[in-house]
Amino acid sequence: MAKNFEITCPCCEATIVVDRISGDVLLHRPRVTTGAGNDLEAMVSQLETKRTEAAKRFERELESQKDRARLLDEKFKEAMARVDKSDKPPVNPFDLD
């Protein structure tokens, strides 16, 4: 049975080693990065990709909001038509006692 837990942080991907019995942090290793992702062109291209993806998401959300207003208007009209069709008055909650 192992004496220590080895945990990977979901945010920074660092490795933390914790003692099983005492709960003390024994070791903290930051994420190992390679030098390949550090050049300027790669960083700029990643930023451009993220920017275009964000713009596409924004456009999709904008279109869905336009469509949402139309759908809500249709649902409101359908509900008003159902209310007009029913001749029965609404039930008063005080009458139920």
N, CA, C and O atoms as a GROMACS GRO file, in nm:
protein
  388
    1MET      N    1   0.084  -0.118   0.000
    1MET     CA    2   0.000   0.000   0.000
    1MET      C    3   0.089   0.124   0.000
    1MET      O    4   0.183   0.133   0.079
    2ALA      N    5   0.060   0.218  -0.087
    2ALA     CA    6   0.141   0.338  -0.099
    2ALA      C    7   0.117   0.431   0.020
    2ALA      O    8   0.006   0.439   0.072
    3LYS      N    9   0.221   0.500   0.061
    3LYS     CA   10   0.209   0.591   0.175
    3LYS      C   11   0.170   0.732   0.132
    3LYS      O   12   0.127   0.811   0.215
    4ASN      N   13   0.185   0.764   0.004
    4ASN     CA   14   0.164   0.901  -0.042
    4ASN      C   15   0.063   0.904  -0.156
    4ASN      O   16   0.051   0.810  -0.235
    5PHE      N   17  -0.009   1.016  -0.162
    5PHE     CA   18  -0.097   1.043  -0.276
    5PHE      C   19  -0.022   1.134  -0.372
    5PHE      O   20   0.046   1.227  -0.329
    6GLU      N   21  -0.034   1.107  -0.500
    6GLU     CA   22   0.023   1.195  -0.601
    6GLU      C   23  -0.094   1.255  -0.677
    6GLU      O   24  -0.169   1.183  -0.743
    7ILE      N   25  -0.109   1.386  -0.669
    7ILE     CA   26  -0.225   1.457  -0.723
    7ILE      C   27  -0.177   1.554  -0.829
    7ILE      O   28  -0.076   1.622  -0.811
    8THR      N   29  -0.251   1.560  -0.940
    8THR     CA   30  -0.222   1.658  -1.045
    8THR      C   31  -0.327   1.767  -1.038
    8THR      O   32  -0.447   1.740  -1.044
    9CYS      N   33  -0.282   1.891  -1.026
    9CYS     CA   34  -0.372   2.006  -1.017
    9CYS      C   35  -0.442   2.026  -1.152
    9CYS      O   36  -0.375   2.031  -1.255
   10PRO      N   37  -0.576   2.039  -1.152
   10PRO     CA   38  -0.647   2.058  -1.278
   10PRO      C   39  -0.625   2.196  -1.339
   10PRO      O   40  -0.644   2.214  -1.460
   11CYS      N   41  -0.586   2.294  -1.260
   11CYS     CA   42  -0.567   2.430  -1.312
   11CYS      C   43  -0.429   2.448  -1.374
   11CYS      O   44  -0.416   2.483  -1.491
   12CYS      N   45  -0.326   2.423  -1.292
   12CYS     CA   46  -0.190   2.453  -1.340
   12CYS      C   47  -0.113   2.328  -1.380
   12CYS      O   48   0.001   2.338  -1.424
   13GLU      N   49  -0.172   2.212  -1.364
   13GLU     CA   50  -0.112   2.083  -1.400
   13GLU      C   51   0.016   2.055  -1.323
   13GLU      O   52   0.103   1.982  -1.371
   14ALA      N   53   0.029   2.114  -1.204
   14ALA     CA   54   0.143   2.084  -1.118
   14ALA      C   55   0.116   1.951  -1.047
   14ALA      O   56   0.000   1.911  -1.031
   15THR      N   57   0.222   1.884  -1.004
   15THR     CA   58   0.209   1.758  -0.931
   15THR      C   59   0.235   1.785  -0.784
   15THR      O   60   0.335   1.847  -0.748
   16ILE      N   61   0.144   1.738  -0.700
   16ILE     CA   62   0.156   1.755  -0.555
   16ILE      C   63   0.158   1.618  -0.492
   16ILE      O   64   0.073   1.534  -0.522
   17VAL      N   65   0.255   1.593  -0.404
   17VAL     CA   66   0.265   1.467  -0.333
   17VAL      C   67   0.224   1.494  -0.188
   17VAL      O   68   0.282   1.579  -0.121
   18VAL      N   69   0.121   1.420  -0.140
   18VAL     CA   70   0.065   1.441  -0.007
   18VAL      C   71   0.082   1.313   0.074
   18VAL      O   72   0.057   1.204   0.023
   19ASP      N   73   0.123   1.328   0.199
   19ASP     CA   74   0.136   1.213   0.289
   19ASP      C   75  -0.003   1.162   0.324
   19ASP      O   76  -0.091   1.240   0.360
   20ARG      N   77  -0.023   1.031   0.313
   20ARG     CA   78  -0.153   0.971   0.335
   20ARG      C   79  -0.198   0.984   0.481
   20ARG      O   80  -0.316   1.007   0.507
   21ILE      N   81  -0.108   0.969   0.573
   21ILE     CA   82  -0.144   0.966   0.715
   21ILE      C   83  -0.159   1.107   0.772
   21ILE      O   84  -0.262   1.139   0.832
   22SER      N   85  -0.058   1.192   0.755
   22SER     CA   86  -0.061   1.324   0.818
   22SER      C   87  -0.132   1.429   0.732
   22SER      O   88  -0.180   1.529   0.786
   23GLY      N   89  -0.139   1.408   0.601
   23GLY     CA   90  -0.200   1.506   0.512
   23GLY      C   91  -0.108   1.621   0.475
   23GLY      O   92  -0.151   1.718   0.414
   24ASP      N   93   0.018   1.610   0.511
   24ASP     CA   94   0.115   1.715   0.479
   24ASP      C   95   0.156   1.707   0.333
   24ASP      O   96   0.166   1.599   0.275
   25VAL      N   97   0.181   1.825   0.273
   25VAL     CA   98   0.232   1.830   0.136
   25VAL      C   99   0.381   1.804   0.143
   25VAL      O  100   0.456   1.879   0.205
   26LEU      N  101   0.424   1.696   0.078
   26LEU     CA  102   0.565   1.658   0.081
   26LEU      C  103   0.644   1.719  -0.034
   26LEU      O  104   0.761   1.752  -0.018
   27LEU      N  105   0.578   1.734  -0.151
   27LEU     CA  106   0.650   1.778  -0.269
   27LEU      C  107   0.554   1.852  -0.361
   27LEU      O  108   0.438   1.813  -0.377
   28HIS      N  109   0.603   1.958  -0.421
   28HIS     CA  110   0.527   2.031  -0.522
   28HIS      C  111   0.617   2.049  -0.643
   28HIS      O  112   0.721   2.114  -0.636
   29ARG      N  113   0.574   1.989  -0.756
   29ARG     CA  114   0.651   2.001  -0.881
   29ARG      C  115   0.567   2.079  -0.981
   29ARG      O  116   0.459   2.033  -1.019
   30PRO      N  117   0.613   2.196  -1.024
   30PRO     CA  118   0.539   2.268  -1.128
   30PRO      C  119   0.540   2.191  -1.259
   30PRO      O  120   0.625   2.104  -1.281
   31ARG      N  121   0.447   2.223  -1.345
   31ARG     CA  122   0.436   2.157  -1.474
   31ARG      C  123   0.562   2.182  -1.556
   31ARG      O  124   0.615   2.293  -1.560
   32VAL      N  125   0.608   2.078  -1.619
   32VAL     CA  126   0.727   2.089  -1.703
   32VAL      C  127   0.683   2.135  -1.841
   32VAL      O  128   0.598   2.073  -1.905
   33THR      N  129   0.743   2.246  -1.886
   33THR     CA  130   0.710   2.297  -2.019
   33THR      C  131   0.831   2.282  -2.109
   33THR      O  132   0.946   2.289  -2.065
   34THR      N  133   0.803   2.263  -2.234
   34THR     CA  134   0.911   2.254  -2.332
   34THR      C  135   0.929   2.391  -2.397
   34THR      O  136   0.838   2.473  -2.394
   35GLY      N  137   1.042   2.414  -2.455
   35GLY     CA  138   1.072   2.543  -2.516
   35GLY      C  139   1.005   2.562  -2.651
   35GLY      O  140   1.013   2.672  -2.707
   36ALA      N  141   0.939   2.460  -2.705
   36ALA     CA  142   0.882   2.470  -2.840
   36ALA      C  143   0.767   2.568  -2.847
   36ALA      O  144   0.749   2.632  -2.950
   37GLY      N  145   0.689   2.583  -2.740
   37GLY     CA  146   0.573   2.670  -2.744
   37GLY      C  147   0.603   2.814  -2.708
   37GLY      O  148   0.511   2.895  -2.698
   38ASN      N  149   0.728   2.848  -2.690
   38ASN     CA  150   0.762   2.981  -2.642
   38ASN      C  151   0.797   3.080  -2.752
   38ASN      O  152   0.820   3.197  -2.721
   39ASP      N  153   0.803   3.040  -2.876
   39ASP     CA  154   0.840   3.137  -2.978
   39ASP      C  155   0.721   3.227  -3.011
   39ASP      O  156   0.606   3.187  -2.996
   40LEU      N  157   0.752   3.345  -3.055
   40LEU     CA  158   0.653   3.450  -3.072
   40LEU      C  159   0.549   3.416  -3.178
   40LEU      O  160   0.430   3.444  -3.160
   41GLU      N  161   0.591   3.357  -3.290
   41GLU     CA  162   0.496   3.327  -3.397
   41GLU      C  163   0.390   3.227  -3.352
   41GLU      O  164   0.273   3.241  -3.386
   42ALA      N  165   0.432   3.127  -3.275
   42ALA     CA  166   0.336   3.027  -3.226
   42ALA      C  167   0.236   3.092  -3.131
   42ALA      O  168   0.117   3.060  -3.135
   43MET      N  169   0.284   3.181  -3.048
   43MET     CA  170   0.194   3.249  -2.955
   43MET      C  171   0.095   3.339  -3.028
   43MET      O  172  -0.023   3.344  -2.991
   44VAL      N  173   0.141   3.409  -3.130
   44VAL     CA  174   0.054   3.496  -3.207
   44VAL      C  175  -0.051   3.414  -3.281
   44VAL      O  176  -0.168   3.452  -3.286
   45SER      N  177  -0.010   3.302  -3.339
   45SER     CA  178  -0.107   3.220  -3.412
   45SER      C  179  -0.211   3.161  -3.317
   45SER      O  180  -0.328   3.148  -3.353
   46GLN      N  181  -0.169   3.124  -3.196
   46GLN     CA  182  -0.265   3.074  -3.098
   46GLN      C  183  -0.364   3.183  -3.058
   46GLN      O  184  -0.484   3.157  -3.044
   47LEU      N  185  -0.314   3.304  -3.040
   47LEU     CA  186  -0.404   3.414  -3.005
   47LEU      C  187  -0.502   3.444  -3.118
   47LEU      O  188  -0.619   3.471  -3.093
   48GLU      N  189  -0.455   3.439  -3.242
   48GLU     CA  190  -0.543   3.462  -3.356
   48GLU      C  191  -0.651   3.354  -3.364
   48GLU      O  192  -0.767   3.383  -3.391
   49THR      N  193  -0.611   3.230  -3.341
   49THR     CA  194  -0.707   3.120  -3.342
   49THR      C  195  -0.812   3.139  -3.234
   49THR      O  196  -0.931   3.121  -3.259
   50LYS      N  197  -0.768   3.174  -3.115
   50LYS     CA  198  -0.862   3.197  -3.005
   50LYS      C  199  -0.955   3.315  -3.036
   50LYS      O  200  -1.073   3.310  -3.004
   51ARG      N  201  -0.901   3.418  -3.097
   51ARG     CA  202  -0.983   3.534  -3.130
   51ARG      C  203  -1.091   3.500  -3.231
   51ARG      O  204  -1.206   3.542  -3.217
   52THR      N  205  -1.055   3.424  -3.334
   52THR     CA  206  -1.155   3.388  -3.435
   52THR      C  207  -1.260   3.293  -3.376
   52THR      O  208  -1.378   3.303  -3.409
   53GLU      N  209  -1.217   3.201  -3.288
   53GLU     CA  210  -1.314   3.112  -3.225
   53GLU      C  211  -1.410   3.191  -3.136
   53GLU      O  212  -1.529   3.161  -3.133
   54ALA      N  213  -1.358   3.290  -3.064
   54ALA     CA  214  -1.444   3.372  -2.978
   54ALA      C  215  -1.542   3.453  -3.064
   54ALA      O  216  -1.659   3.468  -3.026
   55ALA      N  217  -1.498   3.504  -3.176
   55ALA     CA  218  -1.586   3.579  -3.265
   55ALA      C  219  -1.697   3.489  -3.320
   55ALA      O  220  -1.812   3.531  -3.330
   56LYS      N  221  -1.661   3.366  -3.356
   56LYS     CA  222  -1.763   3.272  -3.406
   56LYS      C  223  -1.864   3.239  -3.298
   56LYS      O  224  -1.984   3.234  -3.324
   57ARG      N  225  -1.816   3.216  -3.174
   57ARG     CA  226  -1.908   3.187  -3.063
   57ARG      C  227  -2.001   3.306  -3.038
   57ARG      O  228  -2.120   3.288  -3.012
   58PHE      N  229  -1.946   3.427  -3.045
   58PHE     CA  230  -2.027   3.547  -3.024
   58PHE      C  231  -2.136   3.557  -3.130
   58PHE      O  232  -2.250   3.587  -3.098
   59GLU      N  233  -2.101   3.533  -3.256
   59GLU     CA  234  -2.201   3.539  -3.363
   59GLU      C  235  -2.310   3.435  -3.344
   59GLU      O  236  -2.428   3.464  -3.365
   60ARG      N  237  -2.271   3.312  -3.303
   60ARG     CA  238  -2.371   3.208  -3.279
   60ARG      C  239  -2.466   3.248  -3.167
   60ARG      O  240  -2.587   3.229  -3.178
   61GLU      N  241  -2.412   3.304  -3.059
   61GLU     CA  242  -2.496   3.346  -2.947
   61GLU      C  243  -2.587   3.461  -2.986
   61GLU      O  244  -2.702   3.468  -2.943
   62LEU      N  245  -2.535   3.552  -3.068
   62LEU     CA  246  -2.616   3.665  -3.114
   62LEU      C  247  -2.733   3.615  -3.198
   62LEU      O  248  -2.845   3.662  -3.182
   63GLU      N  249  -2.708   3.521  -3.288
   63GLU     CA  250  -2.814   3.464  -3.370
   63GLU      C  251  -2.916   3.390  -3.285
   63GLU      O  252  -3.036   3.398  -3.310
   64SER      N  253  -2.867   3.316  -3.183
   64SER     CA  254  -2.961   3.242  -3.099
   64SER      C  255  -3.048   3.337  -3.018
   64SER      O  256  -3.164   3.306  -2.990
   65GLN      N  257  -2.994   3.453  -2.979
   65GLN     CA  258  -3.074   3.550  -2.905
   65GLN      C  259  -3.180   3.612  -2.995
   65GLN      O  260  -3.292   3.637  -2.950
   66LYS      N  261  -3.148   3.636  -3.121
   66LYS     CA  262  -3.247   3.688  -3.215
   66LYS      C  263  -3.358   3.585  -3.234
   66LYS      O  264  -3.476   3.619  -3.233
   67ASP      N  265  -3.319   3.461  -3.250
   67ASP     CA  266  -3.416   3.353  -3.267
   67ASP      C  267  -3.497   3.333  -3.140
   67ASP      O  268  -3.615   3.300  -3.146
   68ARG      N  269  -3.434   3.351  -3.026
   68ARG     CA  270  -3.500   3.332  -2.897
   68ARG      C  271  -3.615   3.430  -2.880
   68ARG      O  272  -3.721   3.393  -2.830
   69ALA      N  273  -3.595   3.554  -2.920
   69ALA     CA  274  -3.701   3.655  -2.909
   69ALA      C  275  -3.821   3.615  -2.994
   69ALA      O  276  -3.935   3.631  -2.951
   70ARG      N  277  -3.796   3.565  -3.112
   70ARG     CA  278  -3.906   3.521  -3.199
   70ARG      C  279  -3.980   3.404  -3.138
   70ARG      O  280  -4.103   3.401  -3.140
   71LEU      N  281  -3.907   3.306  -3.084
   71LEU     CA  282  -3.970   3.190  -3.022
   71LEU      C  283  -4.053   3.228  -2.900
   71LEU      O  284  -4.163   3.177  -2.881
   72LEU      N  285  -4.001   3.318  -2.818
   72LEU     CA  286  -4.077   3.362  -2.701
   72LEU      C  287  -4.203   3.436  -2.742
   72LEU      O  288  -4.307   3.421  -2.677
   73ASP      N  289  -4.195   3.513  -2.847
   73ASP     CA  290  -4.313   3.584  -2.896
   73ASP      C  291  -4.419   3.484  -2.945
   73ASP      O  292  -4.538   3.502  -2.918
   74GLU      N  293  -4.376   3.381  -3.016
   74GLU     CA  294  -4.470   3.279  -3.063
   74GLU      C  295  -4.534   3.205  -2.946
   74GLU      O  296  -4.655   3.180  -2.947
   75LYS      N  297  -4.456   3.169  -2.847
   75LYS     CA  298  -4.510   3.100  -2.730
   75LYS      C  299  -4.609   3.189  -2.656
   75LYS      O  300  -4.711   3.140  -2.607
   76PHE      N  301  -4.580   3.317  -2.646
   76PHE     CA  302  -4.672   3.409  -2.580
   76PHE      C  303  -4.804   3.416  -2.654
   76PHE      O  304  -4.911   3.414  -2.593
   77LYS      N  305  -4.798   3.424  -2.787
   77LYS     CA  306  -4.922   3.429  -2.867
   77LYS      C  307  -5.003   3.301  -2.853
   77LYS      O  308  -5.126   3.305  -2.846
   78GLU      N  309  -4.933   3.185  -2.848
   78GLU     CA  310  -5.003   3.058  -2.829
   78GLU      C  311  -5.071   3.053  -2.692
   78GLU      O  312  -5.183   3.005  -2.681
   79ALA      N  313  -5.002   3.102  -2.590
   79ALA     CA  314  -5.061   3.103  -2.456
   79ALA      C  315  -5.181   3.196  -2.450
   79ALA      O  316  -5.281   3.163  -2.386
   80MET      N  317  -5.173   3.311  -2.516
   80MET     CA  318  -5.287   3.403  -2.519
   80MET      C  319  -5.405   3.341  -2.593
   80MET      O  320  -5.520   3.362  -2.554
   81ALA      N  321  -5.378   3.266  -2.698
   81ALA     CA  322  -5.486   3.199  -2.772
   81ALA      C  323  -5.553   3.094  -2.684
   81ALA      O  324  -5.675   3.080  -2.687
   82ARG      N  325  -5.475   3.020  -2.606
   82ARG     CA  326  -5.532   2.920  -2.516
   82ARG      C  327  -5.618   2.985  -2.408
   82ARG      O  328  -5.722   2.932  -2.371
   83VAL      N  329  -5.574   3.100  -2.359
   83VAL     CA  330  -5.651   3.171  -2.256
   83VAL      C  331  -5.782   3.221  -2.315
   83VAL      O  332  -5.885   3.214  -2.249
   84ASP      N  333  -5.779   3.271  -2.437
   84ASP     CA  334  -5.901   3.320  -2.502
   84ASP      C  335  -5.999   3.207  -2.527
   84ASP      O  336  -6.120   3.230  -2.521
   85LYS      N  337  -5.952   3.086  -2.555
   85LYS     CA  338  -6.040   2.973  -2.584
   85LYS      C  339  -6.110   2.922  -2.459
   85LYS      O  340  -6.223   2.873  -2.468
   86SER      N  341  -6.048   2.931  -2.344
   86SER     CA  342  -6.110   2.875  -2.224
   86SER      C  343  -6.209   2.977  -2.167
   86SER      O  344  -6.175   3.092  -2.141
   87ASP      N  345  -6.334   2.931  -2.148
   87ASP     CA  346  -6.439   3.017  -2.093
   87ASP      C  347  -6.443   3.008  -1.941
   87ASP      O  348  -6.508   3.089  -1.875
   88LYS      N  349  -6.373   2.910  -1.887
   88LYS     CA  350  -6.373   2.886  -1.744
   88LYS      C  351  -6.283   2.989  -1.674
   88LYS      O  352  -6.168   3.006  -1.714
   89PRO      N  353  -6.335   3.057  -1.569
   89PRO     CA  354  -6.250   3.152  -1.499
   89PRO      C  355  -6.141   3.079  -1.419
   89PRO      O  356  -6.158   2.962  -1.384
   90PRO      N  357  -6.032   3.145  -1.392
   90PRO     CA  358  -5.925   3.079  -1.316
   90PRO      C  359  -5.970   3.046  -1.174
   90PRO      O  360  -6.056   3.113  -1.117
   91VAL      N  361  -5.913   2.943  -1.119
   91VAL     CA  362  -5.950   2.897  -0.985
   91VAL      C  363  -5.884   2.989  -0.882
   91VAL      O  364  -5.763   3.014  -0.887
   92ASN      N  365  -5.967   3.037  -0.789
   92ASN     CA  366  -5.916   3.118  -0.681
   92ASN      C  367  -5.859   3.026  -0.573
   92ASN      O  368  -5.931   2.938  -0.527
   93PRO      N  369  -5.737   3.042  -0.530
   93PRO     CA  370  -5.680   2.952  -0.430
   93PRO      C  371  -5.755   2.956  -0.296
   93PRO      O  372  -5.753   2.857  -0.222
   94PHE      N  373  -5.821   3.067  -0.265
   94PHE     CA  374  -5.895   3.074  -0.139
   94PHE      C  375  -6.023   2.992  -0.143
   94PHE      O  376  -6.075   2.954  -0.038
   95ASP      N  377  -6.073   2.963  -0.263
   95ASP     CA  378  -6.194   2.883  -0.277
   95ASP      C  379  -6.166   2.735  -0.252
   95ASP      O  380  -6.260   2.658  -0.231
   96LEU      N  381  -6.042   2.694  -0.255
   96LEU     CA  382  -6.007   2.554  -0.238
   96LEU      C  383  -6.015   2.509  -0.093
   96LEU      O  384  -6.017   2.388  -0.068
   97ASP      N  385  -6.018   2.601   0.003
   97ASP     CA  386  -6.024   2.563   0.146
   97ASP      C  387  -6.156   2.509   0.188
   97ASP      O  388  -6.173   2.474   0.305
   0.00000   0.00000   0.00000
